[in-house]
Amino acid sequence: MSSAVEGSVPVSRRSTDARRTHRIRKWLAVPKNLLHVGVLTAYTAVVITVMCFHEPWFDEAQSWLMARDCSWHDLLLVRPHYEGHPPFWWLLLAIPARLGVPYEWGIKSIQLMTAVFFVWLLIFRSGLPKVLRIILPFTYFVCFQDGVTSRPYALMHAAMLLAGLSWRERDDHPWRLIGSLVLLCLCSSYGVVLAGSITMVWVWRVWRQHGIRGVLMGSKPRLAGWLVLLAVGLGITALVWPRPNTYDSGLDLLVDSPLPSTWQMVLRFWLCLPSEMMFTSVFSDVMMCFASISAWEWAMMAVFSCLVWAVFFHLAYRRGELGLLIIPYAMMSVLGVRYFAAHHEGIILGFFIMVLCVLCRDCPLNMNDVPAWMKTLGVRASAHMSNRDRTLCINLGKFVGVLLLSISVYWNVYACVADVLYPYSQARALASLIERGNLQNERMMSGWSRLPATKEQQQEWQGAYCGGGDNCIDFTTWYPADLIVANPYFNKNLISNSPDDSSYLLWYQPAGQAKKDLETWKNEGEPALYFTSFQPFFFNELGYKRADYIEVQYVNLVRPWKDQYKATTCSVYMRRDVYRKVFHKEAPNALTVDVDIS
């Protein structure tokens, strides 16, 4: 009976249904190995869980506030000059921000989609060895830094991986690679350099094979794609080019000793960062030019980095991809000499993942990739071993390899647990404190950055930023992050002394603004909340009485970085009458109190 029913279905219909089912399964990338589904599910679960506890910090708040409060003109044409980033990430955040979606729901939903998209590509499309597809999603940068924290780097990694997947068919289907490189440009200034240098390698290969005629008169879609990519790259470069009055020009004021030379920074790129992305934890989360390194740390990072380079050089040479490995990295090292920060190390990891994807798609890794001299040594050594000993050595080698990859997994576990157990930023605690006292409409003020400067440095800055001090430079529009990280939770700007009532940091100030600001603030009353690191001039300069305030320590932060952490106590100077309003009791005689606002 069943066979008769089955036979009654036309063959053409059965074949059509089978093809449709095959297309759906292919589109959904349903894998035969359920382990990969489990890896993606576990990654998503970990990121969502830690996100629920994660308090957004300054970088996340700054992007959301610009997406929410900035005019379209400034968002597209002004802010990129001072932020150093293309506006694409802010445009993505503007969708939930301007639709009224609550801050953490909005920013974390966008981040989650980009992170899961990248890991989906990594697991199901990259063609990397299975062990890497299982381990990499749970490494520190993929999971915590570029998964939990909301920044455009997960989308940048996805763009690099898409470029790697499109590289082999670049001449037959050029727009696949062009589209990936355009997305890479939109994500980051580093993306513009990477996309440009990858295109240089592409153009050079066509030139070498077919001459100038092949470049100009060959594939018209390919030439059109190159021209589009050139226009996008030049446009974004013009858009993010720093204005003369940006604060980045004053980096030398932030350190007592001279900054490393250009050659020292380039060496850090080649001999430190390949190690730091996965294996060593020497740098803290600072600008790379500010990091101090001992001779022992240099040697350790150089050893690991040289091992990484040796593996990639060998594989790239065998597959004819040395240009793709060297030229983009060299170009990025030139750009990053001044501006590269430790949290950008994930970009280096993303680049190596892209290159490895290209190498594996050209030819999956196999025993032929083992150098001849290593095979010779292995044969000689195995000749004196029993089968049991040979098996033991092979398993030991696999264990060591997995152990090295697991270093970054340990960092990730450490950071995720710390983020769950302790506040990452003061955002929620400060928002709760303000709501508790209904202080949204009270005057709240942030201190400013007063940096020590010699007469020569003051003259270099033409005195434009000198305020009340004789041996300093005042950046009165450069203030602490406290109120900025709390601003996204409210519909109004909390910072009463921000220029033009800006809810975010501007990274510049007009010439002569410091003196004008200080004179204006002297004529205003004492604020209800004053966020500053106490030094006499922050009060004396404006005529405020320190005795009128009590320092309230409202939260203790623990901010993890790999297997390190930085503990900080956040405090605010609260006027004594405001303290009574918030806590419903008189302020103690002590100048400092520690409160629990949970």
Secondary structure, DSSP 8 states (H G I E B T S, - for coil): -HHHHHHTS-HHHHHHHHHHHHHHHHHHT--S-HHHHHHHHHHHHHHHHHHHH----HHHHHHHHHHHHS-HHHHHHTHHHHH-S-THHHHHHHHHHHTT--HHHHHHHHHHHHHHHHHHHHHHTS---HHHHHHGGGSIIIIIIIIIS-STHHHHHHHHHHHHHHSTTTTTSHHHHHHHHHHHHHH-HHHHHHHHHHHHHHHHHHHHHHHHHHHHHS-HHHHHHHHHHHHHHHHHHHHHS--TTBGGGGGGGG-SS----HHHHHHHHHHTHHHHTTT---S-SSBGGG----HHHHHHHHHHHHHHHHHHHHHHHHTT-HHHHHHHHHHHHHHHHHH-BGGGHHHHHHHHHHHHHHHHHHS---GGGS-HHHHHHHHHHHTTS-HHHHHHHHHHHHHHHHHHHHHHHHHHHHHHHHHHHS-SSSHHHHHHHHHHTT-TTS-EEE--EEEE--HHHHHHTTTTT--S-SSEEEETT---SHHHHHGGGSSS---TTSGGG-SS--SB--TTHHHHHHHHHHTS---SEEES---HHHHHTTT--GGGEEEEEEEEEEEEETTEEEEEEEEEEEEHHHHHHHHSS---SSSEEE----
